[in-house]
Structure formats: C-alpha cells, structure tokens
Amino acid sequence: MSGGEEDIQNLTTGLAKLQTTSEVGGGDTKNTKVDDAYRFLFNVKERFKDDNNDVFNSFIDNLLKLKSGSKSMNEVCHETTIQFREHPDLLLEFAPFLAGFSQE
C-alpha cells in the first residue's frame, strides 16, 4: 500500500470510529459511512488526477493536519472551499465527510 493510500485508509478508519462512537445499533451504518468516506476520497482523487493529484495531496495533507491538531476546522474548511471552488458537488459532499472530525 502506498503512503497516500495508507493515509486515506487511516483517515477513513478514524472517521468511521468517530461516527460510530455515538451510534447504537448494527454495523451496517458503520460500513455505509466508511464506504461513503472512501467514495468521497476516490471522487476527489479522480477529479484532480489531471493535475498530478496536487489538489488531492494537499487536501489529504490538510485533513491529516486537522486530525493532528496543527490546523483548525476553519482553516481546513477555508482551504478546501478554495480548492474545490469550481466543483460545487465536491463541496456539498465535503460537509458530511468532515462532520466526523468535529466530534474529536
């Protein structure tokens, strides 16, 4: 597994843990949320593949910095809004994706 793929897996695993800590019930919800997170990250990667994944890599870097506490939620939202400014569909998907991080 490459470093980028490992970062994605770590992020989605962390997201799934955050989203399921307050849930009671079956594992289907957890699997759905993990699948949604992977799908979103895949869509971002595919969308920006023509720029050598510079936007995608920057996006992942921002998420890792958010997770480590070296960037605030506001900073990540601001930078992502700029990165995705011409992709409103990704911005719409970003909000629920990021919601898991706010539970930390």
C-alpha positions as CSV (number, residue, x, y, z in Angstrom):
1,M,0.0,0.0,0.0
2,S,1.4,3.4,-0.9
3,G,1.8,6.2,1.6
4,G,-1.2,8.1,0.1
5,E,-3.4,5.1,0.2
6,E,-2.4,4.4,3.8
7,D,-3.2,8.0,4.7
8,I,-6.6,7.6,3.1
9,Q,-7.2,4.3,5.0
10,N,-6.2,5.9,8.3
11,L,-8.4,8.9,7.7
12,T,-11.5,6.8,6.8
13,T,-10.9,4.4,9.6
14,G,-10.6,7.3,12.1
15,L,-13.7,8.9,10.6
16,A,-15.7,5.6,10.9
17,K,-14.6,5.3,14.6
18,L,-15.7,8.9,15.3
19,Q,-19.0,8.5,13.6
20,T,-19.8,5.2,15.3
21,T,-18.8,6.1,18.9
22,S,-22.2,7.8,19.4
23,E,-24.2,5.2,17.5
24,V,-26.1,2.3,18.9
25,G,-27.1,-0.5,16.6
26,G,-25.9,-2.6,13.7
27,G,-22.7,-2.5,11.8
28,D,-24.5,-1.6,8.5
29,T,-24.4,2.1,9.4
30,K,-20.7,1.9,10.1
31,N,-20.0,0.1,6.8
32,T,-22.1,2.6,4.9
33,K,-20.3,5.6,6.4
34,V,-16.9,4.1,5.7
35,D,-18.0,3.3,2.2
36,D,-19.2,6.9,1.8
37,A,-15.9,8.3,3.0
38,Y,-13.9,6.1,0.6
39,R,-16.2,7.0,-2.2
40,F,-15.8,10.7,-1.5
41,L,-12.0,10.5,-1.3
42,F,-11.9,8.4,-4.5
43,N,-14.1,11.1,-6.2
44,V,-11.8,13.8,-5.1
45,K,-8.7,11.9,-6.3
46,E,-10.3,11.1,-9.7
47,R,-11.5,14.7,-10.2
48,F,-8.0,16.1,-9.7
49,K,-5.9,13.4,-11.3
50,D,-5.0,15.6,-14.3
51,D,-3.1,18.0,-12.1
52,N,-0.8,15.1,-10.9
53,N,-3.0,14.9,-7.8
54,D,-1.6,18.1,-6.3
55,V,-5.0,19.3,-5.1
56,F,-5.8,15.8,-3.8
57,N,-2.5,15.5,-2.0
58,S,-2.9,19.0,-0.5
59,F,-6.5,18.1,0.6
60,I,-5.2,14.9,2.3
61,D,-2.4,16.8,3.9
62,N,-4.9,19.3,5.3
63,L,-7.1,16.5,6.7
64,L,-4.0,15.0,8.4
65,K,-3.1,18.3,9.9
66,L,-6.7,18.7,11.2
67,K,-6.5,15.3,12.7
68,S,-3.2,16.1,14.4
69,G,-4.4,19.5,15.6
70,S,-1.9,21.6,13.6
71,K,-4.8,23.1,11.6
72,S,-8.2,24.2,12.8
73,M,-11.5,23.2,11.3
74,N,-12.0,26.7,10.0
75,E,-8.6,26.7,8.2
76,V,-9.3,23.3,6.6
77,C,-12.8,24.4,5.5
78,H,-11.5,27.7,4.1
79,E,-8.7,26.0,2.1
80,T,-10.9,23.2,0.9
81,T,-13.5,25.8,-0.3
82,I,-10.8,27.5,-2.3
83,Q,-9.5,24.1,-3.7
84,F,-13.0,22.9,-4.7
85,R,-14.4,26.3,-5.8
86,E,-15.1,25.1,-9.3
87,H,-16.6,21.8,-8.0
88,P,-19.7,22.5,-6.1
89,D,-20.7,18.9,-6.0
90,L,-17.5,18.1,-4.1
91,L,-18.2,20.9,-1.7
92,L,-21.6,19.5,-0.9
93,E,-20.1,16.1,-0.2
94,F,-17.3,17.6,1.9
95,A,-19.6,18.8,4.6
96,P,-20.9,15.4,5.7
97,F,-17.4,13.9,5.2
98,L,-15.9,16.5,7.5
99,A,-18.6,16.2,10.2
100,G,-16.8,13.2,11.7
101,F,-13.8,15.3,12.5
102,S,-15.8,17.8,14.5
103,Q,-16.6,15.0,17.0
104,E,-13.0,14.7,18.1
